[in-house]
């Protein structure tokens, strides 16, 4: 599944790989593992990456928040997965609703949710080092791969 980021980031720009003093240490200070609060905190840290001038957008925070909204649906621990049950009209019991949610979003554990590994950024330029570091801190397997500087490539697991 490809999720475009060009609304937030103008690709093929060196500013996307800007070095921000102390940002890596701030990311590492956030406890590892998934929660909605940690996801928002790490995304907020990405606002320190320079956005550049008009026409040279580099809003990595907004790009990663879009992606993390999808991950939140597939995470049970402090995620949004359980909130989805309130909108399921089929299934007369909690057990039936859970079966439906599992079929749609997986079991909700980091290694067993619907969302699998992620590719973003290219090699050389547009590597998005802080974005990848923040995603990994949340337990998301993220890496660079050529041709992914303008979108997230998300591998989905079958339910």
N, CA, C and O atoms as a DFTB+ gen file, in Angstrom:
636 C
 N C O
     1  1       0.848      -1.158       0.000
     2  2       0.000       0.000       0.000
     3  2       0.900       1.228       0.000
     4  3       1.797       1.336       0.836
     5  1       0.674       2.141      -0.914
     6  2       1.452       3.374      -0.975
     7  2       0.626       4.526      -0.420
     8  3      -0.543       4.688      -0.769
     9  1       1.239       5.319       0.443
    10  2       0.608       6.495       1.033
    11  2       1.467       7.694       0.668
    12  3       2.598       7.817       1.139
    13  1       0.939       8.574      -0.163
    14  2       1.700       9.726      -0.634
    15  2       2.019      10.716       0.467
    16  3       1.230      10.909       1.392
    17  1       3.186      11.346       0.360
    18  2       3.581      12.381       1.319
    19  2       3.885      13.696       0.611
    20  3       4.345      14.648       1.244
    21  1       3.634      13.759      -0.694
    22  2       4.024      14.960      -1.448
    23  2       3.196      16.187      -1.072
    24  3       3.596      17.307      -1.392
    25  1       2.050      16.011      -0.399
    26  2       1.314      17.180       0.099
    27  2       2.074      17.868       1.226
    28  3       1.870      19.053       1.488
    29  1       2.942      17.127       1.883
    30  2       3.668      17.646       3.043
    31  2       5.149      17.864       2.792
    32  3       5.769      18.728       3.412
    33  1       5.711      17.087       1.888
    34  2       7.159      17.128       1.678
    35  2       7.444      17.253       0.195
    36  3       6.964      16.459      -0.615
    37  1       8.233      18.263      -0.149
    38  2       8.710      18.386      -1.525
    39  2       9.959      17.528      -1.619
    40  3      10.972      17.811      -0.979
    41  1       9.878      16.496      -2.408
    42  2      10.980      15.540      -2.457
    43  2      12.122      16.054      -3.318
    44  3      12.005      17.086      -3.979
    45  1      13.202      15.338      -3.301
    46  2      14.427      15.674      -4.032
    47  2      15.016      16.997      -3.548
    48  3      15.549      17.768      -4.346
    49  1      14.924      17.261      -2.255
    50  2      15.489      18.458      -1.659
    51  2      16.414      18.046      -0.522
    52  3      16.073      17.193       0.297
    53  1      17.587      18.666      -0.488
    54  2      18.562      18.326       0.554
    55  2      18.067      18.686       1.946
    56  3      18.523      18.093       2.923
    57  1      17.142      19.644       2.069
    58  2      16.646      20.054       3.389
    59  2      15.966      18.904       4.127
    60  3      15.897      18.914       5.356
    61  1      15.468      17.917       3.395
    62  2      14.798      16.786       4.026
    63  2      15.731      15.970       4.906
    64  3      15.271      15.213       5.761
    65  1      17.038      16.117       4.707
    66  2      18.027      15.383       5.487
    67  2      18.792      16.303       6.438
    68  3      19.894      15.970       6.875
    69  1      18.205      17.463       6.759
    70  2      18.875      18.420       7.632
    71  2      19.255      17.780       8.959
    72  3      18.522      16.954       9.502
    73  1      20.414      18.179       9.468
    74  2      20.864      17.707      10.777
    75  2      20.344      18.680      11.825
    76  3      20.559      19.888      11.725
    77  1      19.664      18.152      12.822
    78  2      19.116      18.967      13.902
    79  2      19.814      18.545      15.186
    80  3      19.641      17.422      15.661
    81  1      20.601      19.456      15.742
    82  2      21.369      19.148      16.947
    83  2      20.445      18.709      18.077
    84  3      19.490      19.408      18.415
    85  1      20.732      17.560      18.653
    86  2      20.008      17.062      19.818
    87  2      18.704      16.336      19.524
    88  3      18.110      15.764      20.437
    89  1      18.235      16.340      18.261
    90  2      16.942      15.716      17.968
    91  2      16.988      14.203      18.161
    92  3      16.046      13.621      18.699
    93  1      18.045      13.576      17.738
    94  2      18.159      12.125      17.904
    95  2      18.112      11.747      19.388
    96  3      17.472      10.762      19.756
    97  1      18.773      12.509      20.220
    98  2      18.765      12.238      21.659
    99  2      17.362      12.411      22.241
   100  3      16.951      11.644      23.112
   101  1      16.626      13.420      21.759
   102  2      15.253      13.627      22.237
   103  2      14.356      12.454      21.840
   104  3      13.518      12.018      22.630
   105  1      14.529      11.947      20.628
   106  2      13.751      10.798      20.182
   107  2      14.087       9.585      21.051
   108  3      13.191       8.847      21.461
   109  1      15.366       9.381      21.330
   110  2      15.780       8.237      22.135
   111  2      15.291       8.330      23.575
   112  3      15.178       7.307      24.250
   113  1      14.996       9.545      24.063
   114  2      14.492       9.715      25.427
   115  2      13.041       9.281      25.589
   116  3      12.574       9.112      26.715
   117  1      12.317       9.098      24.482
   118  2      10.937       8.624      24.546
   119  2      10.980       7.108      24.729
   120  3      11.697       6.414      24.007
   121  1      10.225       6.600      25.679
   122  2      10.215       5.156      25.942
   123  2       9.760       4.399      24.696
   124  3       8.845       4.826      23.992
   125  1      10.409       3.281      24.440
   126  2      10.085       2.472      23.266
   127  2       8.726       1.816      23.419
   128  3       8.271       1.557      24.534
   129  1       8.082       1.549      22.290
   130  2       6.803       0.870      22.280
   131  2       5.689       1.781      21.801
   132  3       5.849       3.000      21.743
   133  1       4.554       1.177      21.458
   134  2       3.454       1.928      20.890
   135  2       2.500       2.473      21.955
   136  3       2.161       1.782      22.915
   137  1       2.085       3.698      21.770
   138  2       0.900       4.278      22.396
   139  2       0.559       5.500      21.560
   140  3       1.430       6.077      20.909
   141  1      -0.695       5.887      21.579
   142  2      -1.077       7.082      20.829
   143  2      -0.316       8.305      21.336
   144  3       0.118       9.144      20.547
   145  1      -0.157       8.401      22.662
   146  2       0.552       9.546      23.234
   147  2       2.005       9.602      22.771
   148  3       2.516      10.675      22.448
   149  1       2.671       8.444      22.737
   150  2       4.062       8.408      22.259
   151  2       4.138       8.771      20.783
   152  3       5.058       9.472      20.359
   153  1       3.170       8.293      19.994
   154  2       3.154       8.597      18.567
   155  2       3.046      10.107      18.340
   156  3       3.755      10.666      17.503
   157  1       2.166      10.756      19.080
   158  2       2.000      12.207      18.949
   159  2       3.252      12.930      19.440
   160  3       3.701      13.887      18.809
   161  1       3.814      12.482      20.557
   162  2       5.024      13.122      21.095
   163  2       6.185      13.038      20.108
   164  3       6.903      14.017      19.898
   165  1       6.366      11.862      19.502
   166  2       7.458      11.694      18.539
   167  2       7.192      12.504      17.273
   168  3       8.120      13.088      16.714
   169  1       5.964      12.548      16.818
   170  2       5.632      13.369      15.649
   171  2       5.896      14.838      15.946
   172  3       6.405      15.564      15.091
   173  1       5.553      15.281      17.151
   174  2       5.811      16.682      17.519
   175  2       7.298      17.014      17.503
   176  3       7.682      18.132      17.159
   177  1       8.134      16.051      17.873
   178  2       9.580      16.275      17.815
   179  2      10.039      16.531      16.384
   180  3      10.990      17.278      16.158
   181  1       9.361      15.908      15.414
   182  2       9.754      16.085      14.012
   183  2       9.512      17.506      13.506
   184  3      10.020      17.884      12.450
   185  1       8.743      18.290      14.252
   186  2       8.533      19.687      13.835
   187  2       9.829      20.495      13.945
   188  3       9.897      21.617      13.443
   189  1      10.851      19.942      14.592
   190  2      12.149      20.629      14.679
   191  2      12.943      20.545      13.368
   192  3      13.861      21.335      13.149
   193  1      12.591      19.590      12.500
   194  2      13.277      19.482      11.208
   195  2      12.868      20.701      10.391
   196  3      11.674      20.967      10.253
   197  1      13.825      21.449       9.846
   198  2      13.480      22.678       9.116
   199  2      12.505      22.418       7.975
   200  3      12.656      21.468       7.207
   201  1      11.487      23.300       7.882
   202  2      10.494      23.158       6.824
   203  2      10.918      23.844       5.543
   204  3      10.371      23.543       4.482
   205  1      11.868      24.749       5.606
   206  2      12.309      25.430       4.385
   207  2      11.381      26.574       4.011
   208  3      10.437      26.896       4.733
   209  1      11.663      27.166       2.894
   210  2      10.880      28.305       2.435
   211  2       9.646      27.821       1.677
   212  3       9.491      26.629       1.412
   213  1       8.772      28.766       1.333
   214  2       7.573      28.424       0.551
   215  2       8.012      27.739      -0.731
   216  3       8.930      28.201      -1.409
   217  1       7.366      26.660      -1.053
   218  2       7.735      25.884      -2.238
   219  2       8.762      24.809      -1.945
   220  3       9.012      23.939      -2.779
   221  1       9.355      24.864      -0.772
   222  2      10.326      23.850      -0.371
   223  2       9.819      23.223       0.920
   224  3      10.473      23.313       1.959
   225  1       8.662      22.591       0.853
   226  2       8.018      22.069       2.058
   227  2       8.730      20.815       2.567
   228  3       9.224      19.986       1.802
   229  1       8.756      20.723       3.865
   230  2       9.381      19.588       4.522
   231  2       8.685      19.347       5.857
   232  3       9.330      19.347       6.906
   233  1       7.377      19.144       5.819
   234  2       6.599      18.971       7.029
   235  2       6.519      17.479       7.371
   236  3       5.499      16.828       7.142
   237  1       7.599      16.965       7.914
   238  2       7.675      15.543       8.248
   239  2       6.704      15.185       9.366
   240  3       6.219      14.056       9.430
   241  1       6.422      16.136      10.241
   242  2       5.459      15.893      11.320
   243  2       4.090      15.545      10.734
   244  3       3.497      14.539      11.126
   245  1       3.582      16.344       9.817
   246  2       2.256      16.093       9.234
   247  2       2.241      14.780       8.455
   248  3       1.265      14.031       8.514
   249  1       3.313      14.504       7.730
   250  2       3.380      13.269       6.945
   251  2       3.315      12.043       7.857
   252  3       2.586      11.092       7.576
   253  1       4.072      12.069       8.937
   254  2       4.096      10.901       9.825
   255  2       2.790      10.780      10.619
   256  3       2.376       9.667      10.943
   257  1       2.137      11.897      10.936
   258  2       0.849      11.814      11.634
   259  2      -0.208      11.140      10.760
   260  3      -1.023      10.363      11.260
   261  1      -0.199      11.431       9.464
   262  2      -1.119      10.749       8.554
   263  2      -0.909       9.240       8.608
   264  3      -1.864       8.471       8.716
   265  1       0.329       8.837       8.534
   266  2       0.651       7.415       8.568
   267  2       0.266       6.793       9.908
   268  3      -0.315       5.709       9.945
   269  1       0.586       7.472      11.001
   270  2       0.342       6.902      12.327
   271  2      -1.142       6.769      12.641
   272  3      -1.519       5.954      13.483
   273  1      -1.990       7.554      11.981
   274  2      -3.430       7.385      12.195
   275  2      -3.876       6.005      11.727
   276  3      -4.771       5.408      12.325
   277  1      -3.265       5.498      10.673
   278  2      -3.560       4.141      10.204
   279  2      -3.009       3.103      11.180
   280  3      -3.686       2.123      11.488
   281  1      -1.800       3.308      11.661
   282  2      -1.209       2.374      12.623
   283  2      -2.030       2.326      13.908
   284  3      -2.161       1.265      14.518
   285  1      -2.584       3.461      14.323
   286  2      -3.368       3.499      15.555
   287  2      -4.570       2.570      15.489
   288  3      -4.954       1.978      16.498
   289  1      -5.160       2.439      14.321
   290  2      -6.301       1.539      14.175
   291  2      -5.930       0.076      14.358
   292  3      -6.767      -0.750      14.723
   293  1      -4.667      -0.232      14.099
   294  2      -4.260      -1.634      14.171
   295  2      -3.544      -1.967      15.484
   296  3      -3.051      -3.084      15.647
   297  1      -3.481      -1.030      16.407
   298  2      -2.800      -1.263      17.678
   299  2      -3.803      -1.341      18.816
   300  3      -4.692      -0.499      18.939
   301  1      -3.646      -2.367      19.648
   302  2      -4.558      -2.553      20.765
   303  2      -4.084      -1.797      21.999
   304  3      -4.879      -1.117      22.646
   305  1      -2.823      -1.902      22.329
   306  2      -2.299      -1.262      23.527
   307  2      -2.234       0.248      23.321
   308  3      -1.433       0.744      22.529
   309  1      -3.081       0.968      24.039
   310  2      -3.130       2.430      23.949
   311  2      -3.290       2.903      22.512
   312  3      -2.746       3.940      22.130
   313  1      -4.010       2.171      21.742
   314  2      -4.268       2.549      20.361
   315  2      -5.733       2.875      20.170
   316  3      -6.453       3.092      21.145
   317  1      -6.178       2.913      18.942
   318  2      -7.564       3.233      18.635
   319  2      -8.361       1.997      18.239
   320  3      -9.557       2.089      17.963
   321  1      -7.709       0.857      18.211
   322  2      -8.341      -0.371      17.738
   323  2      -9.612      -0.706      18.508
   324  3     -10.627      -1.055      17.906
   325  1      -9.565      -0.603      19.825
   326  2     -10.746      -0.933      20.625
   327  2     -11.875       0.074      20.419
   328  3     -13.047      -0.274      20.561
   329  1     -11.534       1.318      20.085
   330  2     -12.552       2.330      19.841
   331  2     -13.397       2.002      18.619
   332  3     -14.548       2.427      18.526
   333  1     -12.831       1.246      17.679
   334  2     -13.534       0.894      16.447
   335  2     -14.756       0.035      16.752
   336  3     -15.754       0.101      16.035
   337  1     -14.688      -0.757      17.794
   338  2     -15.789      -1.668      18.121
   339  2     -17.115      -0.929      18.309
   340  3     -18.179      -1.472      18.014
   341  1     -17.049       0.284      18.791
   342  2     -18.275       1.054      19.017
   343  2     -19.022       1.341      17.718
   344  3     -20.216       1.639      17.743
   345  1     -18.331       1.253      16.589
   346  2     -18.945       1.559      15.298
   347  2     -19.341       0.313      14.511
   348  3     -19.838       0.418      13.390
   349  1     -19.126      -0.840      15.083
   350  2     -19.484      -2.090      14.409
   351  2     -20.930      -2.422      14.755
   352  3     -21.270      -2.631      15.920
   353  1     -21.774      -2.467      13.729
   354  2     -23.191      -2.723      13.975
   355  2     -23.523      -4.203      13.847
   356  3     -24.547      -4.652      14.361
   357  1     -22.685      -4.953      13.179
   358  2     -22.887      -6.397      13.082
   359  2     -22.257      -7.051      14.303
   360  3     -21.278      -6.550      14.855
   361  1     -22.814      -8.146      14.705
   362  2     -22.275      -8.830      15.878
   363  2     -23.033      -8.392      17.115
   364  3     -23.004      -7.217      17.482
   365  1     -23.691      -9.305      17.740
   366  2     -24.533      -8.956      18.888
   367  2     -23.790      -9.048      20.217
   368  3     -24.308      -8.622      21.249
   369  1     -22.594      -9.595      20.197
   370  2     -21.841      -9.720      21.445
   371  2     -20.453      -9.104      21.281
   372  3     -19.994      -8.846      20.168
   373  1     -19.807      -8.877      22.407
   374  2     -18.442      -8.344      22.386
   375  2     -17.499      -9.309      21.663
   376  3     -16.583      -8.877      20.963
   377  1     -17.725     -10.611      21.835
   378  2     -16.880     -11.608      21.175
   379  2     -17.040     -11.540      19.656
   380  3     -16.060     -11.654      18.920
   381  1     -18.268     -11.356      19.195
   382  2     -18.496     -11.243      17.756
   383  2     -17.873      -9.958      17.200
   384  3     -17.308      -9.960      16.107
   385  1     -17.979      -8.879      17.948
   386  2     -17.359      -7.623      17.520
   387  2     -15.847      -7.761      17.451
   388  3     -15.216      -7.237      16.533
   389  1     -15.264      -8.458      18.408
   390  2     -13.808      -8.682      18.402
   391  2     -13.397      -9.504      17.190
   392  3     -12.359      -9.236      16.585
   393  1     -14.187     -10.488      16.834
   394  2     -13.905     -11.297      15.645
   395  2     -13.902     -10.424      14.392
   396  3     -13.052     -10.592      13.518
   397  1     -14.838      -9.509      14.306
   398  2     -14.919      -8.605      13.154
   399  2     -13.706      -7.675      13.123
   400  3     -13.106      -7.469      12.068
   401  1     -13.348      -7.118      14.275
   402  2     -12.189      -6.215      14.338
   403  2     -10.916      -6.972      13.967
   404  3     -10.079      -6.436      13.240
   405  1     -10.753      -8.193      14.444
   406  2      -9.576      -8.997      14.091
   407  2      -9.508      -9.237      12.591
   408  3      -8.430      -9.184      11.999
   409  1     -10.652      -9.498      11.978
   410  2     -10.677      -9.731      10.533
   411  2     -10.287      -8.469       9.766
   412  3      -9.672      -8.552       8.703
   413  1     -10.642      -7.311      10.299
   414  2     -10.345      -6.051       9.610
   415  2      -8.944      -5.524       9.895
   416  3      -8.270      -5.033       8.989
   417  1      -8.498      -5.621      11.151
   418  2      -7.267      -4.945      11.558
   419  2      -6.219      -5.844      12.207
   420  3      -5.208      -5.333      12.689
   421  1      -6.415      -7.140      12.238
   422  2      -5.459      -8.026      12.884
   423  2      -5.703      -8.096      14.375
   424  3      -6.694      -7.565      14.876
   425  1      -4.797      -8.754      15.088
   426  2      -4.999      -8.974      16.520
   427  2      -4.567      -7.799      17.387
   428  3      -4.871      -7.774      18.580
   429  1      -3.872      -6.838      16.821
   430  2      -3.556      -5.627      17.560
   431  2      -2.220      -5.586      18.245
   432  3      -1.872      -4.561      18.831
   433  1      -1.449      -6.663      18.199
   434  2      -0.110      -6.644      18.772
   435  2       0.867      -6.085      17.748
   436  3       0.609      -6.137      16.545
   437  1       1.988      -5.551      18.224
   438  2       2.964      -4.940      17.331
   439  2       3.370      -5.886      16.213
   440  3       3.389      -5.485      15.049
   441  1       3.690      -7.111      16.531
   442  2       4.137      -8.038      15.504
   443  2       3.019      -8.740      14.747
   444  3       3.276      -9.445      13.772
   445  1       1.777      -8.551      15.193
   446  2       0.674      -9.300      14.597
   447  2      -0.450      -8.409      14.091
   448  3      -1.504      -8.920      13.713
   449  1      -0.262      -7.097      14.071
   450  2      -1.293      -6.198      13.577
   451  2      -1.372      -6.206      12.065
   452  3      -0.574      -6.862      11.396
   453  1      -2.324      -5.485      11.536
   454  2      -2.525      -5.401      10.095
   455  2      -1.325      -4.745       9.410
   456  3      -0.888      -5.199       8.353
   457  1      -0.797      -3.687      10.007
   458  2       0.318      -2.952       9.417
   459  2       1.623      -3.679       9.691
   460  3       1.938      -4.008      10.835
   461  1       2.379      -3.924       8.628
   462  2       3.655      -4.612       8.749
   463  2       4.814      -3.643       8.634
   464  3       4.823      -2.601       9.290
   465  1       5.781      -3.973       7.813
   466  2       6.960      -3.126       7.670
   467  2       6.675      -1.952       6.739
   468  3       5.662      -1.917       6.040
   469  1       7.600      -0.993       6.752
   470  2       7.396       0.267       6.065
   471  2       8.675       0.692       5.357
   472  3       9.768       0.582       5.912
   473  1       8.532       1.177       4.135
   474  2       9.632       1.789       3.402
   475  2       9.317       3.269       3.228
   476  3       8.187       3.633       2.904
   477  1      10.307       4.113       3.442
   478  2      10.167       5.543       3.171
   479  2      11.552       6.113       2.942
   480  3      12.514       5.730       3.606
   481  1      11.639       7.020       2.008
   482  2      12.921       7.654       1.712
   483  2      13.751       6.846       0.747
   484  3      13.513       5.659       0.523
   485  1      14.719       7.510       0.191
   486  2      15.636       6.875      -0.750
   487  2      16.995       6.755      -0.075
   488  3      17.155       7.138       1.083
   489  1      17.951       6.232      -0.788
   490  2      19.312       6.194      -0.263
   491  2      20.040       7.408      -0.816
   492  3      19.848       7.773      -1.976
   493  1      20.860       8.026      -0.008
   494  2      21.606       9.205      -0.452
   495  2      20.925      10.488      -0.049
   496  3      21.370      11.142       0.894
   497  1      19.851      10.877      -0.733
   498  2      19.097      12.074      -0.395
   499  2      17.668      11.668      -0.083
   500  3      17.179      10.661      -0.595
   501  1      17.000      12.443       0.750
   502  2      15.649      12.130       1.198
   503  2      15.616      10.835       2.002
   504  3      14.795       9.953       1.750
   505  1      16.515      10.736       2.964
   506  2      16.577       9.537       3.799
   507  2      15.672       9.649       5.032
   508  3      15.369       8.638       5.666
   509  1      15.241      10.858       5.374
   510  2      14.353      11.093       6.515
   511  2      14.824      10.370       7.777
   512  3      14.074       9.579       8.349
   513  1      16.054      10.632       8.216
   514  2      16.609       9.848       9.331
   515  2      15.825       9.969      10.637
   516  3      15.678       8.984      11.361
   517  1      15.320      11.165      10.944
   518  2      14.606      11.329      12.212
   519  2      13.215      10.689      12.151
   520  3      12.737      10.138      13.143
   521  1      12.576      10.765      10.992
   522  2      11.273      10.131      10.830
   523  2      11.406       8.619      11.027
   524  3      10.604       8.002      11.727
   525  1      12.412       8.044      10.411
   526  2      12.624       6.599      10.542
   527  2      12.974       6.240      11.980
   528  3      12.495       5.231      12.498
   529  1      13.795       7.045      12.624
   530  2      14.157       6.785      14.020
   531  2      12.922       6.838      14.919
   532  3      12.774       6.005      15.813
   533  1      12.035       7.810      14.691
   534  2      10.816       7.930      15.492
   535  2       9.888       6.732      15.257
   536  3       9.316       6.193      16.204
   537  1       9.742       6.320      14.007
   538  2       8.891       5.167      13.697
   539  2       9.423       3.892      14.348
   540  3       8.655       3.095      14.887
   541  1      10.717       3.710      14.294
   542  2      11.323       2.530      14.922
   543  2      11.114       2.545      16.427
   544  3      10.911       1.496      17.039
   545  1      11.165       3.726      17.024
   546  2      10.956       3.852      18.464
   547  2       9.556       3.368      18.859
   548  3       9.344       2.885      19.972
   549  1       8.604       3.506      17.926
   550  2       7.234       3.055      18.161
   551  2       7.046       1.569      17.858
   552  3       5.942       1.041      17.990
   553  1       8.124       0.897      17.452
   554  2       8.049      -0.521      17.144
   555  2       7.673      -0.808      15.703
   556  3       7.282      -1.928      15.372
   557  1       7.790       0.199      14.840
   558  2       7.459       0.035      13.427
   559  2       8.746      -0.221      12.664
   560  3       9.695       0.557      12.758
   561  1       8.779      -1.289      11.923
   562  2       9.947      -1.634      11.122
   563  2      10.002      -0.710       9.912
   564  3       9.264      -0.907       8.947
   565  1      10.868       0.293       9.956
   566  2      10.963       1.298       8.890
   567  2      12.384       1.364       8.354
   568  3      13.350       1.298       9.115
   569  1      12.501       1.494       7.044
   570  2      13.816       1.578       6.413
   571  2      13.716       2.354       5.109
   572  3      12.622       2.592       4.596
   573  1      14.872       2.746       4.577
   574  2      14.954       3.409       3.276
   575  2      14.993       2.375       2.176
   576  3      15.432       1.241       2.371
   577  1      14.522       2.793       1.015
   578  2      14.642       1.973      -0.182
   579  2      14.485       2.894      -1.384
   580  3      13.605       3.755      -1.398
   581  1      15.316       2.721      -2.371
   582  2      15.270       3.581      -3.547
   583  2      13.869       3.728      -4.114
   584  3      13.109       2.763      -4.182
   585  1      13.534       4.954      -4.522
   586  2      12.248       5.220      -5.132
   587  2      11.111       5.473      -4.158
   588  3       9.954       5.537      -4.575
   589  1      11.408       5.618      -2.868
   590  2      10.358       5.844      -1.866
   591  2      10.491       7.212      -1.201
   592  3      10.075       7.395      -0.057
   593  1      11.073       8.171      -1.922
   594  2      11.249       9.499      -1.341
   595  2       9.958      10.313      -1.324
   596  3       9.891      11.330      -0.633
   597  1       8.932       9.896      -2.064
   598  2       7.701      10.687      -2.120
   599  2       6.482       9.942      -1.572
   600  3       5.352      10.404      -1.730
   601  1       6.702       8.811      -0.938
   602  2       5.575       8.085      -0.355
   603  2       6.065       7.057       0.667
   604  3       7.219       6.629       0.661
   605  1       5.127       6.684       1.544
   606  2       5.348       5.552       2.435
   607  2       4.883       4.312       1.688
   608  3       3.825       4.332       1.059
   609  1       5.639       3.255       1.747
   610  2       5.212       1.976       1.187
   611  2       5.009       1.048       2.376
   612  3       5.964       0.643       3.039
   613  1       3.773       0.727       2.626
   614  2       3.404      -0.065       3.788
   615  2       3.027      -1.473       3.356
   616  3       2.165      -1.663       2.498
   617  1       3.679      -2.451       3.955
   618  2       3.328      -3.843       3.712
   619  2       2.256      -4.254       4.720
   620  3       2.457      -4.151       5.931
   621  1       1.126      -4.717       4.212
   622  2       0.034      -5.151       5.060
   623  2       0.106      -6.656       5.276
   624  3       0.479      -7.415       4.381
   625  1      -0.261      -7.069       6.491
   626  2      -0.331      -8.495       6.793
   627  2      -1.777      -8.948       6.596
   628  3      -2.703      -8.196       6.903
   629  1      -1.980     -10.130       6.103
   630  2      -3.352     -10.622       5.993
   631  2      -3.934     -10.854       7.393
   632  3      -3.219     -11.279       8.301
   633  1      -5.210     -10.579       7.563
   634  2      -5.820     -10.804       8.892
   635  2      -5.955     -12.282       9.194
   636  3      -6.445     -12.652      10.261
